[in-house]
Amino acid sequence: MKQLKDASNNRSDIADIPTDSALLRLFQIHDSAFPIGSYTQSYGMETYIQEDRIRTKEDLINYCTSFLFHNLVYGDAILIQAAYAAAEERDIEKLLELEQLCGAIKLAKESRDASVNLGRQFIRTVSPLGTDDFLAQWKERMETKEIKGHYAVLYGIYSATTGVSVHHAVLTYLFASLNGLVQNAVRAVPFGQNTGVQAMYELIDRVTEAADLVSTLTVDDLSNNALGIELASMKHEYLFSRLFIS
């Protein structure tokens, strides 16, 4: 008699696996050609480079790891996760609260400005793509200045409306954030492309670890322990020359 297949090996029976089209849409918004300006941000890294504190692949990996676990995990990633859940419930009050929290935990003005600038360009870019009406309401709130439009919150709302899982939304956001930093480091310091590829390869396991950690956290865990990075962002505007905005 033919043995039945184990359901655990059948991808169609696993609810948390996103549809191919939903996952590909997530890949699209993280593509370097997606015009939201993420490639112009260094989040204080350029200050570290000019202070000669990032010179090697190991220096870059250490910076990215600190940014990942002390900034992104306890900041934007939690907010994405919470915004995703609130968007599923159409909880407008919660989303407005998350919008306020997102600005409050970003100590440096350049970090806050980057979050808003990315968010505004993001929602303007995805709005014509036939996205959910609920997301369109948040574009209206931004245009009427009811909200500033922080990227992490809008990204969480967008992810909830596309059908991708919250885990994959967080995972790809963390990966794309570090990948952008690594690519900008290649542009700003005399690293070769191979060095950048190697650094990102070594960071992948840390990204998956970080995404798993986020799933255990709530809004009550929001914090910003990346004080050195925030100070570097504050100092950035006083650099002699700059390739990036933050």
Protein Blocks (a to p, Z undefined) as FASTA:
>chain_A
ZZdddfklmmklpmklccfklmmmmmmmmpfklcghlmmpgghmlmmmmnopafbfklmm
mmmmmmmmmmmmmmmmmmmmmmmmmmmnopaklmmmmmmmmmmmmmblklmmmmmmmmmm
mmmmmmmnopafklmmmmmmmmnomagoiaklmmmmmmmmnopafklmmmmmmmmmmmmm
mmmmmmmpccdfklmmmmmmmmmmmmmmmmmmmmmpcfklgccfklmlmmmmmmmmmpfb
dfbfZZ
